[in-house]
Amino acid sequence: MRVNYPCCNGDLGPAPGPARALGSAGLRAQWFAQALLLIFADGLTGEHVSFGAAQHAALSMPAERHGRDLAAEDTAGIVDRIIALGTV
């Protein structure tokens, strides 16, 4: 069974997708894994971080590890679109 998650596949509508913003489709998987890790750690430790803050951090971590600069407007657009997916 294949499940299509727009936020993971890079199709975020008018905002640039994670693959384009990160400069590599391979980094998209690292971003998504980091996002899950941050959300799970939040639940396990009880140290609450907002979903948006976790997404910003998850996008910046693989970018920094691979020497990529993320434009603030790209990051904000991706995070805003991911949050909007939850309200559909």
Secondary structure, DSSP 8 states (H G I E B T S, - for coil): -----HHHHT--TTS--HHHHHT-HHHHHHHHHHHHHHHHHHHHH-----HHHHHHHHHHHHHHHTT----HHHHHHHHHHHHHHTT-
